[in-house]
Amino acid sequence: MSAQAPRFNARLAQTDADLRAAQRLRYDVFVRELGGGGPLVDHGNALEKDRFDPFFDHLLLFDEARAGMVIGVYRVLPGDRAAAAGGFYSESEYDLDPLRRTGRSLLELGRSCLHPQYRGGTAMFHLWQALADYVADHRIEILFGVASFPGTDVRALAHPLSHLHYRHGVPEALKVRSRNFQPMALLPEAEVDRKRAMIDTPALIKAYLRLGGGVGDGAYVDHGFNTTDVCLVIDTEQMNERQKSIYTKGLAG
């Protein structure tokens, strides 16, 4: 990283060039780093993209100290735009009818990633703060989206998946269910090593849990993207004061 301290700035993508910058970072993270793929991935131009991109808003985090380099992205879709997109992205993996039946305002989150040189610092704080502003501006009540564990070997994920199942399930009224159901209770609860489970849980999932988020019913093994996914749901009305403070001030990964 440059010796000059980062100067973060976050805003929505406004141009095709902005969107390509987001897709380029996504390619570096999801394709080169994690081994993912997809039918619309542009390997020649190193762009990770799909058919949903034109319908989503794309939150971009820039480091102005590095000539405005895009170092973080978040893809978001308000519920009132889902029909135009042919449904939510998560819909191919999870039955989202429980969320729709609430009649409340929804926001799908996805494709969140940071440049590797900015992980573990304050960059995620700034990206999350931009997301919190977006949620407030659009009066969102329920946030949701798939979040991923690297790899498709569920046996290697037995402790974190079991821990999420037993300790962090969402209320029944919000319990979305995996369409290609992979049980998460892979171990009896008494055999789950909680410390190991948390170490093996990606930072983004732990961040959602700190906000009071929970997981739906079952995981989804995404062989095309080389991940094991869970669906996280956050009901903003159910946040306690500590969680609301984290949410409104930003959240470090």
C-alpha positions in Angstrom: 0.0 0.0 0.0 1.1 3.6 -0.6 2.9 5.2 2.3 0.4 8.0 2.1 -2.5 7.4 4.5 -5.8 6.4 2.8 -8.4 9.1 2.3 -11.7 7.2 2.0 -14.7 8.5 0.0 -17.9 6.5 -0.7 -20.6 7.1 -3.3 -22.9 5.2 -5.7 -21.6 4.3 -9.1 -22.7 6.9 -11.6 -21.1 5.9 -14.9 -20.3 2.8 -16.9 -16.6 3.4 -15.9 -17.7 3.3 -12.2 -19.5 0.0 -12.8 -16.5 -1.5 -14.6 -14.2 -0.5 -11.7 -16.6 -2.4 -9.3 -16.6 -5.4 -11.6 -12.8 -5.4 -11.9 -12.4 -5.5 -8.1 -15.0 -8.2 -7.9 -13.1 -10.2 -10.5 -9.9 -9.9 -8.5 -11.6 -11.1 -5.3 -14.3 -13.6 -6.4 -12.6 -15.1 -9.5 -8.8 -14.8 -9.1 -8.7 -15.1 -5.3 -11.7 -17.4 -4.5 -11.9 -19.3 -7.8 -15.5 -18.3 -8.6 -17.1 -18.0 -12.1 -20.3 -17.5 -13.9 -21.8 -17.4 -17.4 -21.2 -13.6 -17.9 -17.8 -13.3 -16.3 -15.5 -11.5 -18.8 -12.1 -13.1 -18.4 -10.6 -11.1 -21.3 -11.3 -7.8 -19.5 -11.1 -9.2 -16.0 -14.7 -8.2 -15.1 -17.0 -10.2 -12.8 -20.5 -9.4 -13.8 -24.0 -11.0 -14.1 -27.4 -10.1 -15.5 -28.4 -8.4 -12.3 -25.8 -5.6 -12.4 -27.9 -3.2 -14.4 -30.7 -3.3 -11.8 -28.6 -2.9 -8.6 -27.1 0.2 -7.1 -23.4 -0.2 -6.6 -21.8 1.4 -3.5 -18.1 2.2 -4.2 -15.4 3.0 -1.7 -12.5 5.0 -3.0 -9.0 5.7 -1.7 -8.4 9.3 -2.9 -4.8 9.0 -1.8 -4.4 6.5 -4.6 -5.9 8.5 -7.5 -9.4 7.6 -6.6 -8.8 3.9 -6.7 -11.9 1.7 -6.0 -11.0 -0.5 -3.1 -14.4 -1.6 -1.9 -17.8 -2.4 -3.3 -21.3 -3.3 -2.1 -24.2 -4.2 -4.4 -27.7 -3.3 -3.2 -31.3 -3.8 -4.6 -34.3 -2.2 -3.0 -37.4 -4.5 -3.0 -39.4 -2.2 -5.2 -37.0 -2.8 -8.0 -36.9 -6.6 -7.7 -39.7 -7.3 -10.1 -37.9 -5.3 -12.9 -34.9 -7.5 -12.3 -36.9 -10.7 -12.5 -36.6 -11.3 -8.8 -33.8 -11.0 -6.3 -30.4 -12.5 -6.9 -30.8 -14.6 -3.8 -34.0 -16.1 -5.2 -32.1 -18.7 -7.1 -30.7 -20.1 -3.8 -33.4 -19.3 -1.2 -37.2 -19.1 -1.1 -37.8 -15.5 0.0 -41.5 -15.7 0.3 -41.4 -15.3 4.2 -39.7 -11.9 3.7 -42.2 -10.7 1.1 -45.1 -11.8 3.3 -44.0 -9.3 5.9 -45.1 -6.4 3.7 -42.0 -4.5 4.9 -39.4 -2.6 2.9 -36.6 -5.0 1.8 -33.0 -4.5 0.7 -30.9 -7.2 -0.8 -27.1 -7.0 -0.2 -24.5 -8.7 -2.2 -21.0 -8.8 -3.8 -19.4 -7.1 -0.8 -15.6 -7.1 -1.1 -12.5 -5.2 -0.3 -9.1 -5.0 -1.9 -6.9 -7.3 0.1 -4.6 -4.5 1.2 -7.4 -2.8 3.0 -8.8 -5.7 4.9 -8.6 -5.6 8.7 -8.4 -1.8 8.8 -11.0 1.0 8.7 -12.1 0.6 5.1 -15.0 -1.6 6.0 -16.1 0.9 8.6 -16.5 3.5 5.8 -18.2 1.2 3.4 -20.7 0.1 6.1 -21.3 3.7 7.0 -22.2 4.4 3.4 -24.6 1.4 3.5 -26.2 2.7 6.7 -26.8 6.1 5.0 -28.4 4.3 2.0 -30.7 2.3 4.2 -31.8 5.4 6.1 -32.4 7.3 2.9 -34.6 4.5 1.4 -36.3 3.7 4.7 -35.3 0.0 4.6 -36.7 -2.2 7.3 -35.2 -5.7 6.5 -31.8 -6.3 5.0 -30.9 -9.7 3.6 -28.5 -11.5 1.3 -26.4 -14.5 0.8 -22.9 -14.5 2.4 -20.3 -17.0 1.6 -17.8 -19.4 3.1 -15.0 -20.2 0.7 -15.1 -23.7 -0.7 -17.8 -26.3 -1.1 -16.6 -29.0 1.3 -19.3 -28.7 4.0 -17.5 -31.2 6.3 -14.7 -28.7 6.7 -17.3 -26.1 7.7 -19.1 -28.4 10.2 -18.3 -26.2 13.2 -19.3 -22.8 11.9 -22.4 -24.0 10.0 -23.6 -25.9 13.1 -22.9 -22.9 15.3 -24.9 -20.6 13.1 -27.8 -23.1 13.0 -28.0 -23.6 16.8 -27.2 -20.0 17.9 -28.1 -17.6 15.2 -31.3 -18.7 13.4 -33.8 -16.0 12.5 -37.4 -15.9 13.9 -39.8 -18.3 12.1 -41.6 -15.4 10.4 -38.3 -14.5 8.6 -37.0 -18.0 8.0 -36.1 -18.3 4.3 -35.2 -21.8 3.2 -32.5 -23.0 0.9 -33.8 -24.4 -2.4 -31.0 -27.0 -2.7 -31.2 -27.8 1.0 -27.9 -28.4 2.7 -28.4 -29.1 6.5 -26.3 -26.8 8.7 -26.7 -28.9 11.9 -23.8 -31.1 10.9 -22.7 -31.8 14.5 -24.7 -32.2 17.7 -24.8 -28.9 19.5 -22.7 -30.3 22.4 -19.9 -31.1 20.0 -19.6 -27.7 18.4 -16.3 -25.9 19.2 -17.6 -22.3 19.5 -14.1 -20.8 19.4 -13.2 -22.7 16.2 -16.6 -21.9 14.7 -16.0 -18.2 15.1 -12.4 -18.3 13.8 -13.7 -20.2 10.7 -16.6 -17.7 10.1 -15.8 -15.0 7.6 -15.5 -11.4 8.9 -18.6 -10.2 6.9 -20.8 -12.9 8.4 -19.6 -12.0 11.9 -20.3 -8.4 11.2 -23.9 -9.2 10.4 -24.2 -11.3 13.5 -23.0 -8.3 15.6 -25.9 -6.3 14.2 -28.3 -8.9 15.4 -28.6 -10.7 12.1 -29.4 -14.4 11.8 -29.4 -17.1 9.2 -32.2 -18.8 7.3 -32.9 -22.5 7.1 -30.1 -24.5 5.4 -27.0 -23.6 3.5 -26.6 -23.6 -0.3 -23.5 -25.1 -1.9 -22.7 -23.0 -5.0 -20.3 -25.1 -7.0 -20.2 -22.5 -9.8 -18.9 -19.8 -7.5 -16.9 -22.2 -5.3 -18.7 -21.2 -2.1 -21.0 -22.4 0.6 -23.7 -19.8 1.2 -25.9 -18.9 4.0 -28.7 -16.3 3.9 -28.4 -13.6 6.4 -31.4 -11.5 7.5 -31.3 -8.3 9.6 -34.5 -6.8 11.0 -33.6 -3.2 11.8 -36.5 -2.9 14.2 -35.1 -5.6 16.4 -31.7 -4.0 16.9 -30.9 -3.1 20.4 -29.3 0.2 21.3 -25.7 -1.2 21.1 -26.4 -2.7 17.7 -28.0 0.5 16.4 -24.9 2.4 17.6 -22.6 0.1 15.6 -24.9 0.3 12.6 -25.2 4.1 12.5 -21.5 4.7 13.2 -20.2 2.1 10.8 -18.8 -1.4 11.3 -15.2 -2.5 10.9 -14.7 -6.0 9.3 
